[in-house]
Amino acid sequence: MMQERLTLSIVALMSLAAPATADTQWHAGLDLRAELGTHPIRAGGGIQLGSLDTTVILDPMFWTDGQHDLDALVHWFPSARGWGWLGGWRTSAIGLEGGAQLQHKLLLGVAASLPDLGPFRARWSFELATLIVKHGGDLPTDWISFATGRDFIDLINFGTFVNIEYVGQL
Amino acid sequence: MWVSCSLVVAALTIAACDRPSTLLICHNGNCNEPTDPELDDTIDALNESLALEFDGKPLIDGIELDSFWRGEDAVCLYAHDLDTEQQTPATAPATELAVHFARPGALTFSGGPLHVSLELKAHVAASKTARHTPEQRYLHALCAWDIYRIISDGAVANAREVEIVFSSFEPKLLAEVMATAPASTPTPYRFGAIFGIPAPLDSQTQPLGAYAGIPIDLVEIHAQWIHDAQVEGIRSTGAEMVLWMFSATVETFGAIEQYEPSMVVTSEARLMRRWLER
């Protein structure tokens, strides 16, 4: 339910913020990262409307360890200099004996366009990922708390990733 | 036929090697979910944690007990810090463990010895920068040996296999524990260093070199604050790597897969056990 609400909010934001005359593009490709926030290689795609770009990232590496990391991302590039803002939501399904736990993270960060590689575009992003809630798998639901440092220090992590995608006009 | 058998053996070997055996240690004697750090190092949480089961066996393989030397009134407490009104003597959880040893049934999920990590907290007041005086170190070390003796007596009396690890962020405390060892130590014990959140975010972690002269067998390192130089340093000493955490996240599970620690110290025992057994 939370994910659906977020998706609707993203779509509403896009329709309000995207310039009416903007080019509309589709894109698809790889999401690559070196640290442990998700699996290192994922794939996804989305639609760019002017300065707003939406992307959904899926996780084909789920078969390696039973974990699946699904991202819904919005990049906003307010200037032509190539820097922008990142917002999004990540739902990770953690494979457990007899079930799965879902961990939901709010993503905030910055992004920068890298030089194009022929028909492919490249983009670097830096994220602050905050685990908001984990639930499921017959385990108690656990929301983030700020009562003590021990409650939240492990729930806030930094990460960086690169997207390399093919871009086409719609 | 030979090829088929070889393939079967290879498949079984790969399956067997795929999952290194990782022991699950209960962080701060409080690992029953939902997590509540306010209950860390309390007798109720300790007993709840010891009673946890999975597949008809104990859920955990070991437990971490903190001892805190409160400098203002020279009292050795079972406490993580002075943020709460903790008044439980440091020996109280040892007594509970001795009672636990007398109950029938296995002590650990693995079937091996119960691992008891006795952490000597490195500060003596609310501030983490308030460190022990030499006299306080001596008294804290004696307190640690009192805890050891109660656990060891309980283990011997009930013919239980137990291993004790004295661990600390402060190498001088471990040196004092070495210096004050009693003549008779029937229960095996080892020493462990602890690495946490690095400076300047936290003042506790000291470099591995500061533990020179102490036979460090284990290094407990926070699962989300590891860099390659630390890993290489730990491995060069031959010490076991232990990962500890407050909350298990995707990053934690990734670190366990990457570094294959001998133990994980967690506040979420059921989550971790079910992940390890998936």
HADDOCK unambig.tbl for C-alpha pairs under 7 A between the chains (distance, minus, plus):
assign (segid A and resid 36 and name CA) (segid B and resid 251 and name CA) 4.93 0.50 0.50
assign (segid A and resid 36 and name CA) (segid B and resid 254 and name CA) 5.44 0.50 0.50
assign (segid A and resid 37 and name CA) (segid B and resid 250 and name CA) 6.10 0.50 0.50
assign (segid A and resid 37 and name CA) (segid B and resid 251 and name CA) 5.19 0.50 0.50
assign (segid A and resid 38 and name CA) (segid B and resid 250 and name CA) 6.95 0.50 0.50
assign (segid A and resid 95 and name CA) (segid B and resid 275 and name CA) 6.64 0.50 0.50
assign (segid A and resid 95 and name CA) (segid B and resid 278 and name CA) 6.84 0.50 0.50
assign (segid A and resid 96 and name CA) (segid B and resid 274 and name CA) 5.07 0.50 0.50
assign (segid A and resid 96 and name CA) (segid B and resid 275 and name CA) 4.54 0.50 0.50
assign (segid A and resid 96 and name CA) (segid B and resid 278 and name CA) 4.99 0.50 0.50
assign (segid A and resid 97 and name CA) (segid B and resid 274 and name CA) 4.78 0.50 0.50
assign (segid A and resid 97 and name CA) (segid B and resid 275 and name CA) 6.21 0.50 0.50
assign (segid A and resid 97 and name CA) (segid B and resid 277 and name CA) 5.84 0.50 0.50
assign (segid A and resid 97 and name CA) (segid B and resid 278 and name CA) 4.07 0.50 0.50
assign (segid A and resid 140 and name CA) (segid B and resid 33 and name CA) 6.63 0.50 0.50
assign (segid A and resid 140 and name CA) (segid B and resid 34 and name CA) 5.63 0.50 0.50
assign (segid A and resid 142 and name CA) (segid B and resid 34 and name CA) 6.59 0.50 0.50
assign (segid A and resid 150 and name CA) (segid B and resid 37 and name CA) 6.56 0.50 0.50
assign (segid A and resid 150 and name CA) (segid B and resid 246 and name CA) 6.11 0.50 0.50
assign (segid A and resid 151 and name CA) (segid B and resid 37 and name CA) 6.78 0.50 0.50
assign (segid A and resid 154 and name CA) (segid B and resid 246 and name CA) 6.32 0.50 0.50
assign (segid A and resid 154 and name CA) (segid B and resid 247 and name CA) 5.71 0.50 0.50
assign (segid A and resid 155 and name CA) (segid B and resid 247 and name CA) 6.96 0.50 0.50
